[in-house]
């Protein structure tokens, strides 16, 4: 079995890939206020780090009870943290109001073709690394929550050499099902064309 070690990616998660690709596509003149995102942790850090690398401001709407470490790391990556009450307030409404007030772009964690393409570079690298060691995947399993990662990886794998089976693993239900996502789109940029400042995480063989 082969494992893609995305914990060694920038900010410690694959989320940086999609955030950077989305931000790299922006017309900076059209968004002088930078970017805004909603997240409890990994997407927050990814957007903050990507925006800082591109020389842009970032505001991240995070729940007030998010892990303190993730809030501090988001700030350390250059993000302005805007907290909210997850019980009483709507984070999307808060984020979109900030976008409107500051002329900033909204970076959705998964429902965006550029984010999907960026996450898909995981699959592109995986297939290239597998081929380099003479391996051909029979089954590709991808963690699924919002659907951005599984959508991007599915596109990338299909572009190269589709395995006989593909599927997603849900951390909530601990089930496996055929890879589908409402966010997948034929208009999504192929992961091979995604702009990247990511690290190529290792593909490790595990028992």
Buried (B, 14 or more C-beta within 10 A) or exposed (E): EBEBEBEEBBBBBBBBBBBBBBBBBBEEEEBEBBBBBBBBBBBBBBBBBBBBBBEBBBBBBBBEEBEEEBBEBBBEBBBBBBBBEBEEEEBEEBBBEBBEEBEBBBBBBBBBBBBBBBBBBBBBBBBBBBEEEEEEBEEBBBEBEBBBBBBBBBBBBBBBEEBEEBBBBEEEEEEBEEBBBEBBBEEBBBBBEBBBBBEEBEBEEEE
